[in-house]
Amino acid sequence: RNDDEALIADAVAWAYPERVAQRRDGIRGTRDIAYLCADGSEARLPETDLLAAARWLAIAHWDPGPPRRIRLAAAIAESDLLRDHASRIRTETLVRWDRSSEAVIAESQRKLGAIVLDRRPLPASQRGDAVVSAMLDGIRALGLDALPWTDSARQLQARVLSLRAWRPQEAWPELSDAALLRDLSDWLAPHLDGITRREHLTRLDLAALLLQTLDYAQQQALARLAPTHIEVPTGSRIRLDYRPGEAPVLAVKLQELFGCATTPTVDDGRQRVVLELLSPAQRPIAVTRDLAGFWAGSYADVRKDLRGRYPRHPWPDDPLAAAPTRRAKPRGT
């Protein structure tokens, strides 16, 4: 580049500072080279153009497009540009969620208009609450399923939502997915220190965080009114499956309920559970919310169908008079 070319480039850059442009990567699927202009727009050159090798251009004329096609430009040296336009160079801090990397970007950028000249990671001392705010933006963009939901977390959510439906006069918190997403800054933000990427979310104990939305009295009431397990006549503690808007389901082996005439309940006896009665092979054979009615009616048909298939398991004529059991009879008996 001779002195005359340098003077021309400098003159164009002074005349049209918004058209100073930096070369970007090639555009996939085309034979164009893209340049990012200081005003944030993009301009293009065919990759066969001699100017397409230049890292920096001062553009004198382009077709408006889109895309904008460069018709007249001059290559300009970065050193000249940085020297002559130093007053236009600004340092900015940027903290934002980046969709492509699924992470928070926190950096200091030195910029000429929209063109980033260099960037450096932002020290932790300068990040403040902005990283947490950006991470919340990321979770909103990803959706609530990006959080590390476990079965216990979903069940805790369902238990609270069930009590909210059963006891509308009481102040049970709204833990639906929509409400949790809406209120992220209230219940989740305090626990996001050091979490800056999607994969960091696995560090969260979501069930514990949801439990913290309840005060101590509510936590005690939750354990009493919507227990995680129910003890059946054999002494087994069997897990309940809560489903908001429905009665919880207790899947239990039929023989473990011998001698029991009443359907188990939750919510201080107000809500009878759905009993999913299982065969000795743990397959569902009947569903009822009326255990006494089942013993008096459908049990006879179930007994007829299954006692030949499972001869080592008891099938008494009177299940209410029989002892509950979780085991098969010893072989040979």
C-alpha positions as CSV (number, residue, x, y, z in Angstrom):
1,R,0.0,0.0,0.0
2,N,1.6,3.3,-1.1
3,D,1.3,6.7,0.5
4,D,-1.4,7.9,-1.9
5,E,-3.6,4.9,-1.2
6,A,-3.1,5.5,2.6
7,L,-4.1,9.1,2.2
8,I,-7.2,8.1,0.2
9,A,-8.2,5.6,2.8
10,D,-7.7,8.0,5.6
11,A,-9.8,10.7,3.8
12,V,-12.6,8.2,3.2
13,A,-12.5,7.1,6.8
14,W,-12.8,10.8,8.0
15,A,-15.6,11.5,5.5
16,Y,-17.6,8.4,6.3
17,P,-16.6,7.2,9.8
18,E,-19.7,5.0,10.0
19,R,-18.5,3.1,6.9
20,V,-15.2,2.0,8.4
21,A,-15.6,-1.8,8.2
22,Q,-13.8,-4.9,9.6
23,R,-13.6,-8.2,7.7
24,R,-15.8,-11.1,9.0
25,D,-15.8,-14.8,8.3
26,G,-17.2,-15.9,4.9
27,I,-20.9,-16.2,4.6
28,R,-22.0,-19.8,4.5
29,G,-23.5,-20.8,1.2
30,T,-22.2,-17.8,-0.8
31,R,-19.0,-16.6,-2.3
32,D,-19.1,-13.3,-0.5
33,I,-16.9,-11.8,2.2
34,A,-18.8,-9.8,4.8
35,Y,-17.6,-6.7,6.5
36,L,-19.1,-5.3,9.7
37,C,-19.4,-1.5,9.5
38,A,-19.0,0.8,12.5
39,D,-22.7,1.7,12.3
40,G,-23.6,-1.9,12.8
41,S,-24.6,-2.7,9.3
42,E,-23.1,-5.3,7.0
43,A,-21.5,-4.8,3.6
44,R,-20.2,-7.5,1.2
45,L,-17.6,-8.1,-1.4
46,P,-17.1,-11.0,-3.8
47,E,-14.3,-13.2,-2.5
48,T,-12.6,-12.8,-5.8
49,D,-12.2,-9.0,-5.3
50,L,-8.7,-7.9,-4.5
51,L,-9.9,-5.9,-1.6
52,A,-11.5,-8.9,0.0
53,A,-8.1,-9.8,1.5
54,A,-8.0,-6.6,3.5
55,R,-8.9,-6.8,7.2
56,W,-10.1,-3.2,7.3
57,L,-11.8,-1.1,4.6
58,A,-12.9,2.5,4.4
59,I,-16.0,2.4,2.1
60,A,-16.8,5.3,-0.1
61,H,-19.8,3.9,-2.0
62,W,-22.1,0.9,-1.8
63,D,-25.3,-0.3,-3.3
64,P,-28.0,0.0,-0.7
65,G,-29.1,-3.7,-1.1
66,P,-29.9,-5.7,0.9
67,P,-27.3,-7.0,0.9
68,R,-25.2,-3.9,0.6
69,R,-22.6,-4.4,-2.1
70,I,-19.4,-2.5,-1.8
71,R,-18.6,-0.6,-5.1
72,L,-15.8,1.7,-4.0
73,A,-13.5,1.3,-1.0
74,A,-9.9,1.5,0.1
75,A,-7.9,-0.7,2.4
76,I,-6.9,1.1,5.6
77,A,-4.2,0.1,8.1
78,E,-5.5,-0.8,11.6
79,S,-2.7,1.3,13.2
80,D,-3.7,4.4,11.2
81,L,-7.3,3.8,12.1
82,L,-6.7,3.4,15.8
83,R,-4.4,6.4,15.9
84,D,-6.6,8.8,13.9
85,H,-10.0,7.7,15.4
86,A,-8.9,7.2,19.0
87,S,-11.5,9.7,20.3
88,R,-14.2,7.5,18.9
89,I,-13.0,4.3,20.6
90,R,-15.1,3.4,23.7
91,T,-14.7,0.8,26.4
92,E,-17.9,-1.0,27.4
93,T,-18.9,-3.7,29.8
94,L,-21.2,-6.4,28.5
95,V,-23.1,-9.0,30.5
96,R,-25.7,-10.9,28.7
97,W,-27.0,-14.4,27.9
98,D,-25.6,-16.0,24.8
99,R,-28.0,-18.4,23.2
100,S,-25.3,-20.2,21.1
101,S,-23.0,-21.1,23.9
102,E,-25.8,-21.3,26.5
103,A,-23.8,-19.3,28.9
104,V,-23.5,-15.8,30.3
105,I,-21.0,-13.6,28.6
106,A,-19.4,-11.1,31.0
107,E,-16.6,-9.1,29.4
108,S,-15.0,-5.7,28.8
109,Q,-15.0,-4.6,25.1
110,R,-13.0,-1.9,23.4
111,K,-15.2,-0.8,20.4
112,L,-15.1,1.4,17.4
113,G,-18.8,2.0,16.9
114,A,-20.3,-1.5,16.6
115,I,-16.9,-3.1,15.9
116,V,-15.3,-4.9,18.8
117,L,-11.6,-4.3,18.7
118,D,-10.7,-6.6,21.6
119,R,-12.4,-8.2,24.6
120,R,-11.4,-9.3,28.0
121,P,-13.3,-11.3,30.7
122,L,-14.9,-9.1,33.3
123,P,-13.4,-9.5,36.7
124,A,-15.7,-11.0,39.3
125,S,-15.5,-7.8,41.3
126,Q,-17.1,-5.9,38.5
127,R,-19.9,-8.3,37.6
128,G,-22.4,-7.5,40.5
129,D,-26.0,-8.7,40.1
130,A,-25.8,-8.4,36.3
131,V,-24.6,-12.0,35.8
132,V,-27.5,-13.4,37.9
133,S,-29.9,-11.2,35.9
134,A,-28.4,-12.5,32.6
135,M,-28.6,-16.1,33.9
136,L,-32.3,-15.6,34.7
137,D,-32.7,-14.3,31.1
138,G,-31.1,-17.6,29.9
139,I,-33.4,-19.8,32.0
140,R,-36.4,-17.9,30.6
141,A,-35.1,-18.4,27.1
142,L,-34.4,-22.1,27.7
143,G,-37.6,-22.8,29.5
144,L,-38.2,-24.3,33.0
145,D,-37.3,-27.8,31.8
146,A,-33.7,-26.6,31.7
147,L,-33.7,-26.8,35.5
148,P,-32.6,-30.1,37.1
149,W,-36.0,-31.5,37.8
150,T,-36.1,-34.8,39.7
151,D,-39.0,-37.0,40.6
152,S,-38.9,-35.7,44.2
153,A,-39.0,-32.1,43.0
154,R,-41.9,-32.7,40.7
155,Q,-43.8,-34.5,43.5
156,L,-43.2,-31.7,45.9
157,Q,-44.6,-29.3,43.3
158,A,-47.6,-31.6,42.8
159,R,-48.2,-31.9,46.5
160,V,-48.3,-28.2,47.1
161,L,-50.5,-27.6,44.0
162,S,-52.8,-30.3,45.3
163,L,-53.2,-28.6,48.7
164,R,-53.7,-25.3,46.9
165,A,-56.6,-26.9,45.0
166,W,-58.0,-28.7,48.1
167,R,-57.7,-25.8,50.5
168,P,-58.3,-22.6,48.4
169,Q,-58.9,-20.6,51.6
170,E,-55.3,-21.1,52.7
171,A,-52.2,-19.3,51.4
172,W,-50.4,-22.1,49.6
173,P,-47.9,-20.7,47.1
174,E,-48.5,-21.0,43.4
175,L,-45.8,-23.4,42.1
176,S,-47.1,-24.1,38.7
177,D,-44.5,-24.0,35.9
178,A,-45.9,-20.8,34.6
179,A,-45.7,-19.1,38.1
180,L,-42.3,-20.5,38.8
181,L,-41.0,-19.1,35.5
182,R,-42.7,-15.7,36.1
183,D,-41.2,-15.5,39.7
184,L,-37.7,-16.7,39.0
185,S,-36.1,-13.6,40.4
186,D,-37.9,-14.2,43.8
187,W,-37.3,-17.9,44.4
188,L,-34.3,-18.8,42.3
189,A,-32.1,-15.7,41.9
190,P,-30.7,-15.9,45.4
191,H,-29.2,-19.3,44.6
192,L,-27.5,-18.5,41.3
193,D,-24.1,-17.3,42.7
194,G,-21.3,-18.9,40.5
195,I,-23.8,-20.3,38.0
196,T,-23.1,-18.9,34.6
197,R,-23.7,-21.7,32.2
198,R,-26.6,-24.1,31.5
199,E,-24.6,-27.1,32.7
200,H,-24.0,-25.4,36.0
201,L,-27.7,-25.7,36.7
202,T,-27.2,-29.3,37.7
203,R,-25.7,-28.0,40.9
204,L,-29.1,-26.9,42.1
205,D,-31.2,-29.0,44.5
206,L,-34.5,-28.1,43.0
207,A,-36.7,-29.9,45.6
208,A,-34.9,-28.1,48.4
209,L,-35.4,-24.7,46.7
210,L,-39.1,-25.3,46.2
211,L,-39.5,-26.4,49.8
212,Q,-38.0,-23.0,50.8
213,T,-40.9,-21.2,49.2
214,L,-43.0,-22.6,52.2
215,D,-42.6,-21.2,55.7
216,Y,-41.9,-23.6,58.5
217,A,-45.6,-24.0,59.4
218,Q,-46.5,-24.8,55.8
219,Q,-43.7,-27.3,55.6
220,Q,-45.0,-29.1,58.6
221,A,-48.6,-29.0,57.2
222,L,-47.4,-30.3,53.9
223,A,-45.8,-33.4,55.5
224,R,-49.0,-34.1,57.4
225,L,-51.7,-33.3,54.8
226,A,-49.9,-34.5,51.7
227,P,-47.4,-37.1,52.9
228,T,-45.0,-38.7,50.4
229,H,-45.7,-42.2,51.6
230,I,-48.6,-44.1,53.3
231,E,-48.1,-47.1,55.6
232,V,-50.2,-50.1,54.6
233,P,-51.3,-53.0,56.9
234,T,-48.1,-55.0,56.3
235,G,-46.0,-52.1,57.6
236,S,-44.7,-51.2,54.1
237,R,-44.4,-47.5,53.5
238,I,-45.5,-47.0,49.9
239,R,-44.9,-43.9,47.9
240,L,-47.9,-41.8,46.7
241,D,-48.0,-40.4,43.2
242,Y,-49.5,-36.9,43.3
243,R,-51.1,-35.4,40.3
244,P,-52.5,-31.8,40.6
245,G,-56.2,-31.7,40.1
246,E,-56.6,-35.4,40.8
247,A,-56.5,-37.7,43.8
248,P,-53.0,-39.1,44.6
249,V,-52.4,-42.7,43.4
250,L,-51.1,-45.5,45.7
251,A,-49.8,-48.5,43.7
252,V,-49.8,-51.4,46.2
253,K,-49.8,-55.2,46.0
254,L,-53.4,-56.5,46.7
255,Q,-52.3,-59.0,49.4
256,E,-50.8,-56.1,51.4
257,L,-54.3,-54.7,52.0
258,F,-55.9,-57.9,53.4
259,G,-57.9,-57.0,56.5
260,C,-58.2,-53.3,55.5
261,A,-61.8,-52.2,55.0
262,T,-61.3,-48.5,54.4
263,T,-59.5,-46.6,51.6
264,P,-56.4,-44.7,52.8
265,T,-56.8,-40.9,52.8
266,V,-54.8,-37.7,52.8
267,D,-55.6,-34.1,53.6
268,D,-56.7,-35.0,57.1
269,G,-59.1,-37.6,55.8
270,R,-60.8,-35.4,53.2
271,Q,-59.3,-37.0,50.2
272,R,-59.4,-40.7,49.5
273,V,-56.5,-42.0,47.4
274,V,-56.8,-43.9,44.2
275,L,-55.7,-47.5,44.9
276,E,-53.9,-49.1,42.0
277,L,-54.0,-52.8,43.1
278,L,-51.2,-54.9,41.8
279,S,-50.8,-58.6,41.1
280,P,-47.9,-60.5,42.6
281,A,-46.0,-59.6,39.4
282,Q,-46.5,-55.9,40.2
283,R,-49.0,-55.5,37.3
284,P,-52.2,-53.4,37.8
285,I,-55.3,-55.6,38.2
286,A,-57.8,-53.1,39.5
287,V,-58.2,-49.4,40.3
288,T,-60.6,-48.2,43.0
289,R,-61.3,-45.4,45.6
290,D,-63.7,-47.7,47.4
291,L,-61.7,-50.6,49.0
292,A,-64.6,-52.0,50.9
293,G,-66.7,-52.1,47.7
294,F,-63.8,-53.8,45.9
295,W,-63.6,-56.6,48.5
296,A,-67.4,-57.0,48.3
297,G,-67.6,-57.0,44.6
298,S,-64.8,-57.2,42.1
299,Y,-62.4,-59.1,44.3
300,A,-64.2,-62.4,43.6
301,D,-63.6,-62.1,39.8
302,V,-59.9,-61.1,40.4
303,R,-59.4,-64.1,42.7
304,K,-60.9,-66.4,40.1
305,D,-58.7,-65.1,37.4
306,L,-55.4,-65.0,39.3
307,R,-55.2,-67.7,41.9
308,G,-54.4,-70.3,39.3
309,R,-51.7,-68.1,37.9
310,Y,-50.1,-67.2,41.2
311,P,-50.8,-70.3,43.4
312,R,-48.1,-69.5,45.9
313,H,-49.8,-66.3,46.9
314,P,-52.9,-66.2,49.2
315,W,-56.3,-65.7,47.6
316,P,-58.7,-66.1,50.6
317,D,-62.5,-66.2,50.3
318,D,-62.8,-63.5,52.9
319,P,-60.0,-60.9,52.4
320,L,-61.1,-58.8,55.3
321,A,-60.5,-61.7,57.7
322,A,-57.1,-62.6,56.2
323,A,-53.7,-61.4,57.4
324,P,-51.9,-59.0,55.1
325,T,-48.7,-60.2,53.6
326,R,-46.0,-59.1,51.2
327,R,-44.5,-62.6,50.7
328,A,-45.4,-65.7,48.8
329,K,-46.1,-69.0,50.6
330,P,-43.0,-71.2,51.0
331,R,-42.7,-73.8,48.3
332,G,-44.4,-77.1,49.0
333,T,-47.1,-75.5,51.2
